[in-house]
Amino acid sequence: MSERPEMFEGVETIWQDGEFVDFEDAQVHVLTHALHYGTGVFEGVRCYDTDDGPAIFRWEEHLDRLYESAKVYDIEIPYTPEELTEATVELIRREGLESCYIRPIAFYGYGPLGLNPSESPVETAIGVWPWGAYLGEEALEEGIDTAISSWRKHASSQIPTSAKTTGAYVNSVLASLEAKGNDYGEAIVLNKEGNVAEGPGENIFLVRDGEIYTTGLAESILDGITRRSVITLAEDLGYTVHDDATISRGELYAADELFFTGTAAEVTPIRSVDDNEIGAGTKGPVTDEIQTRFFDILEEPPEQYDDWFKYV
Ligand SMILES: Cc1ncc(COP(=O)(O)O)c(C=O)c1O
């Protein structure tokens, strides 16, 4: 077996199909349906080291989205949400982690190949590992340089964008490869109509004249859970949030502030798009207030948002 990627160093156990197995033994067959046709659904979740101990952020919402994604592809996850919760909590405890990333996945496994997956068994796994700032610590402070991808986001009439499907992520991979290949930190992907959709793994927010805008669900985006959380936090801070916006490329360039949201990216300011400085070319004041509030809550969950946390 090849050397472990650095991010998985120290991971001892994976939960796979109802069992806790050694990291090295968590394997699938090369003729696995999902490997050939992308027929899997997954989640990305974070557990934070709060003042009250490790807590999974918005676990219920992530689980709901996992089962909803599965439904689209007739993937019957052979475990209840309670069983997946118990497995995840136990896994984090066994790994002794205070904070981590959580990756549950369910997919059509090793069975007959061919596009109809119904004869393939559904396999399920959960991995957890420590994962720092996805776009880098510096990006959280200074902002990230982005470029509009030449790859358009698939329309939700082609592949449902509300579902987190493994195969659909080739679109995000193409956008990321292009951005990184051209020395940008991240891509921004336009939809079929040429309006802003989202980042490869992030939703996007725009600030103009003190009001906040984010692309609507009809723009072929993932209904991000961080997006929902940030909308609530911003409204609770007194901002007007337009969560159904259509945003053009030009509006991005002219924005006072832009930022990404996502489980991995958290709240990351965008300091440039296609080499055009956004605002003052650094983290703007509204982004700063929302980002600060976001991280404060994750450190010290207030009663108001108590149901956002599942304590380990
Ligand atoms: C395409 C895409 N958009 C947006 C997001 C942000 O979603 P969330 O906040 O639920 O992580 C993600 C990350 O999962 C994503 O992959």
The ligand as an SDF file (V2000), in Angstrom:
LIG
                    3D

 16 16  0  0  0  0  0  0  0  0999 V2000
  -20.6330   22.5850   -4.4460 C   0  0  0  0  0  0  0  0  0  0  0  0
  -20.7280   23.0210   -3.0260 C   0  0  0  0  0  0  0  0  0  0  0  0
  -21.3560   24.1760   -2.7350 N   0  0  0  0  0  0  0  0  0  0  0  0
  -21.4650   24.6160   -1.4760 C   0  0  0  0  0  0  0  0  0  0  0  0
  -20.9440   23.9100   -0.4120 C   0  0  0  0  0  0  0  0  0  0  0  0
  -21.1020   24.3930    0.9850 C   0  0  0  0  0  0  0  0  0  0  0  0
  -22.0190   23.5730    1.6490 O   0  0  0  0  0  0  0  0  0  0  0  0
  -21.9550   23.3520    3.2100 P   0  0  0  0  0  0  0  0  0  0  0  0
  -21.9890   24.6770    3.8370 O   0  0  0  0  0  0  0  0  0  0  0  0
  -23.1700   22.5370    3.5140 O   0  0  0  0  0  0  0  0  0  0  0  0
  -20.7030   22.6240    3.4860 O   0  0  0  0  0  0  0  0  0  0  0  0
  -20.2650   22.7070   -0.6640 C   0  0  0  0  0  0  0  0  0  0  0  0
  -19.6840   21.9320    0.4240 C   0  0  0  0  0  0  0  0  0  0  0  0
  -20.1950   20.9370    0.8100 O   0  0  0  0  0  0  0  0  0  0  0  0
  -20.1710   22.2430   -1.9980 C   0  0  0  0  0  0  0  0  0  0  0  0
  -19.5490   21.1100   -2.2680 O   0  0  0  0  0  0  0  0  0  0  0  0
  1  2  1  0
  2  3  1  0
  2 15  2  0
  3  4  2  0
  4  5  1  0
  5  6  1  0
  5 12  2  0
  6  7  1  0
  7  8  1  0
  8  9  2  0
  8 10  1  0
  8 11  1  0
 12 13  1  0
 12 15  1  0
 13 14  2  0
 15 16  1  0
M  END
$$$$
